[in-house]
Amino acid sequence: MSTDPAPQPATGLDYTAEEFVHASTSDQLKALGHPIRMTILDLLYERAASVTELAVSIGKPKGTIGYHVKILEEAGFIRVVRTRRVRAMTEKFYGRVAHTVVFHGMPEAQNKLFMLQDAMEEAVIEEGSALPATTLRHVRMSEEQAAEFWEEVMELAVKFAKAPRGGERVYGFLGAIYPTDLPTLPDDSPTGGGEEA
């Protein structure tokens, strides 16, 4: 562990992190179920930060943020990436364990589309702004095809998360592929056809 914070690169994290960490235990899923903890994870995508810095950014007391940091650390989502001596104290700087958290084993009672609600609650709507922008499409396809499209969406989400930091505002990216009960047309019959009208 170094004693001085490294300079922040323009392309993202100022510390090393794995590509993925899996959230599969009930303790891990519970750790991610609080908005302050999710905000901490988001802020640590900017750079490593101390509890003091996180508290200032979030606008909460250090004790409150320290409690949430401890839960995230015990759940395996963040770790101390470096320290710095401040007078007689050692200040810890925390970073994410991985760029992306992959959810597994979510309880059936949990709405698997909870991120849609999160996006609706945090989105800022300003008159005259081109964003937010959304699109919704429906396609009949196999589950295998849908899974392949989801892999592409995840690649785009990771690219978005690794984009260079700058500007004055944090933007969100939301992707979803989900099954529906919408109707389908029957396949064309072999004797079907006819003339166009």
FENWO-V489766 format. One record per residue. N is the residue number from 1. RES is the residue in one letter. BURIAL is + if it has 16 or more other ideal C-beta (glycine too) atoms within 10 Angstrom, else -. Layout:
[[N:RES:BURIAL] [N:RES:BURIAL]]
This chain:
[[1:M:-] [2:S:-] [3:T:-] [4:D:-] [5:P:+] [6:A:-] [7:P:-] [8:Q:-] [9:P:-] [10:A:-] [11:T:-] [12:G:+] [13:L:+] [14:D:+] [15:Y:+] [16:T:-] [17:A:+] [18:E:-] [19:E:-] [20:F:-] [21:V:+] [22:H:-] [23:A:+] [24:S:-] [25:T:-] [26:S:-] [27:D:-] [28:Q:+] [29:L:+] [30:K:-] [31:A:+] [32:L:+] [33:G:-] [34:H:-] [35:P:-] [36:I:+] [37:R:+] [38:M:+] [39:T:+] [40:I:+] [41:L:+] [42:D:-] [43:L:+] [44:L:+] [45:Y:+] [46:E:-] [47:R:+] [48:A:+] [49:A:+] [50:S:+] [51:V:+] [52:T:-] [53:E:+] [54:L:+] [55:A:+] [56:V:-] [57:S:-] [58:I:+] [59:G:-] [60:K:+] [61:P:-] [62:K:-] [63:G:-] [64:T:-] [65:I:+] [66:G:-] [67:Y:-] [68:H:+] [69:V:+] [70:K:-] [71:I:+] [72:L:+] [73:E:+] [74:E:-] [75:A:+] [76:G:+] [77:F:+] [78:I:+] [79:R:-] [80:V:-] [81:V:+] [82:R:+] [83:T:+] [84:R:-] [85:R:-] [86:V:-] [87:R:-] [88:A:-] [89:M:-] [90:T:-] [91:E:-] [92:K:+] [93:F:+] [94:Y:+] [95:G:+] [96:R:+] [97:V:+] [98:A:-] [99:H:+] [100:T:+] [101:V:+] [102:V:-] [103:F:-] [104:H:-] [105:G:-] [106:M:-] [107:P:-] [108:E:-] [109:A:-] [110:Q:-] [111:N:-] [112:K:-] [113:L:-] [114:F:-] [115:M:-] [116:L:-] [117:Q:-] [118:D:-] [119:A:-] [120:M:-] [121:E:-] [122:E:-] [123:A:-] [124:V:-] [125:I:-] [126:E:-] [127:E:-] [128:G:-] [129:S:-] [130:A:-] [131:L:-] [132:P:-] [133:A:-] [134:T:-] [135:T:-] [136:L:-] [137:R:-] [138:H:-] [139:V:-] [140:R:-] [141:M:-] [142:S:-] [143:E:-] [144:E:-] [145:Q:-] [146:A:-] [147:A:-] [148:E:-] [149:F:-] [150:W:-] [151:E:-] [152:E:-] [153:V:-] [154:M:-] [155:E:-] [156:L:-] [157:A:-] [158:V:-] [159:K:-] [160:F:-] [161:A:-] [162:K:-] [163:A:-] [164:P:-] [165:R:-] [166:G:-] [167:G:-] [168:E:-] [169:R:-] [170:V:-] [171:Y:-] [172:G:-] [173:F:-] [174:L:-] [175:G:-] [176:A:-] [177:I:-] [178:Y:-] [179:P:-] [180:T:-] [181:D:-] [182:L:-] [183:P:-] [184:T:-] [185:L:-] [186:P:-] [187:D:-] [188:D:-] [189:S:-] [190:P:-] [191:T:-] [192:G:-] [193:G:-] [194:G:-] [195:E:-] [196:E:-] [197:A:-]]
